[in-house]
Amino acid sequence: MHSKTQNLAGGFPDAVLNSQSVFRTLMDCMARPGTLGSVAPTVAPPAPLGIAAGAVMLTLCDNDTPVWLSPDLTKSGTTAWLSFHCGAPLTREKAEARFAFLEAGAAMPPFSLFAAGSQEYPDRSTTLVIEVTALSGGRPLNLTGPGIRDVATIAPMGLPEPFLHQWIGNRALFPRGIDAVLTAGRELLCLPRTTKITPLEA
């Protein structure tokens, strides 16, 4: 298969039903921060974009949602794949992006460079979709806040180093602020801006 054709393959077999399925998973995970969700539909995005991240892209991105991609994703077949399947415009300006995607190991830009919304329109913010090595086996983190009964614990492996420090400042902006989706393989979990993250003591 021609390389260009390969870059355009791998979308949802049934765009409507599959996007509805992933959207329900995302909404469930966003309502219950820290809950692991799994992408059921078959999807094969071009490397280094992961399966769950690709499914999120297909589900949420359209011609009204500017997308920012990390440098390595921009150089990959992801740009053509995004354009072909979603029609979403790419932007180099992080503050213009409704969604931002980072592959595993990508450098984490400062949260302040992305849109945090306004007091009147807090929903006009960027959602970060961050691929990690795995959603288990890493440093345990306690989650508290709306949608969590008592405490939820997650242990993502390969979370970008500046993430936790930047998340503290992000929560202080409420009701403004960004939301995050962590992905690994077919799995994902959501971290809305209202979630407090506390590293467990070793």
Backbone hydrogen bonds, N-H to C=O, Kabsch-Sander energy under -0.5 kcal/mol:
donor,donor_aa,acceptor,acceptor_aa,energy
6,Q,2,H,-2.3
7,N,3,S,-1.8
8,L,4,K,-0.9
8,L,5,T,-0.7
9,A,5,T,-1.0
9,A,6,Q,-0.7
18,N,14,D,-2.9
19,S,15,A,-1.7
20,Q,16,V,-1.9
21,S,17,L,-2.0
22,V,18,N,-2.3
23,F,19,S,-2.5
24,R,20,Q,-2.2
25,T,21,S,-1.8
26,L,22,V,-2.6
27,M,23,F,-2.6
28,D,24,R,-2.5
29,C,25,T,-2.4
30,M,26,L,-2.5
31,A,27,M,-2.1
32,R,28,D,-1.2
34,G,190,C,-1.2
35,T,32,R,-2.1
37,G,188,L,-3.1
39,V,186,R,-2.8
40,A,38,S,-0.7
44,A,10,G,-2.6
49,L,46,P,-1.8
52,A,185,G,-2.9
54,G,50,G,-2.4
55,A,51,I,-2.3
56,V,52,A,-2.4
57,M,53,A,-2.3
58,L,54,G,-2.4
59,T,55,A,-1.7
60,L,56,V,-2.7
61,C,57,M,-2.0
65,T,62,D,-2.1
67,V,89,P,-2.7
68,W,99,F,-2.4
70,S,101,F,-1.9
74,T,70,S,-2.4
75,K,71,P,-1.6
76,S,72,D,-0.6
76,S,73,L,-0.8
77,G,47,A,-0.6
79,T,73,L,-0.6
79,T,76,S,-0.9
81,W,77,G,-2.2
82,L,78,T,-3.0
83,S,79,T,-2.1
84,F,80,A,-2.7
85,H,81,W,-2.5
86,C,82,L,-2.3
87,G,82,L,-1.2
87,G,83,S,-0.6
88,A,82,L,-0.7
91,T,67,V,-2.4
94,K,92,R,-0.8
96,E,93,E,-1.7
97,A,93,E,-0.6
97,A,94,K,-1.1
98,R,66,P,-2.7
99,F,66,P,-1.4
100,A,127,T,-2.3
101,F,68,W,-2.2
102,L,129,V,-2.4
106,A,103,E,-2.1
113,L,110,P,-1.8
114,F,111,F,-2.0
115,A,94,K,-0.8
117,G,124,R,-0.8
118,S,121,Y,-1.3
124,R,121,Y,-1.7
125,S,123,D,-2.0
126,T,115,A,-2.6
127,T,98,R,-2.3
128,L,126,T,-0.6
128,L,179,D,-2.7
129,V,100,A,-3.3
130,I,128,L,-0.6
130,I,181,V,-2.7
131,E,102,L,-2.6
131,E,129,V,-0.6
132,V,183,T,-3.0
133,T,157,M,-1.5
134,A,157,M,-1.5
138,G,155,A,-2.7
139,R,156,P,-0.6
141,L,154,I,-3.3
142,N,198,T,-3.2
143,L,152,A,-3.7
144,T,196,K,-1.9
148,I,145,G,-1.8
149,R,147,G,-0.5
150,D,148,I,-0.8
151,V,149,R,-1.0
152,A,143,L,-2.3
154,I,141,L,-2.6
155,A,135,L,-0.8
157,M,134,A,-3.2
158,G,156,P,-0.5
163,F,160,P,-1.8
166,Q,162,P,-2.4
167,W,163,F,-2.1
168,I,164,L,-1.2
169,G,165,H,-1.0
170,N,166,Q,-1.9
171,R,167,W,-2.4
172,A,168,I,-1.2
173,L,170,N,-1.3
174,F,171,R,-1.4
176,R,173,L,-2.1
177,G,116,A,-2.5
179,D,126,T,-1.0
180,A,191,L,-2.1
181,V,128,L,-3.0
182,L,189,L,-2.7
183,T,130,I,-2.3
184,A,187,E,-2.3
187,E,184,A,-2.4
188,L,37,G,-2.3
189,L,182,L,-2.1
191,L,180,A,-3.3
195,T,192,P,-2.2
196,K,144,T,-3.0
198,T,142,N,-2.8
198,T,196,K,-0.5
200,L,140,P,-2.1
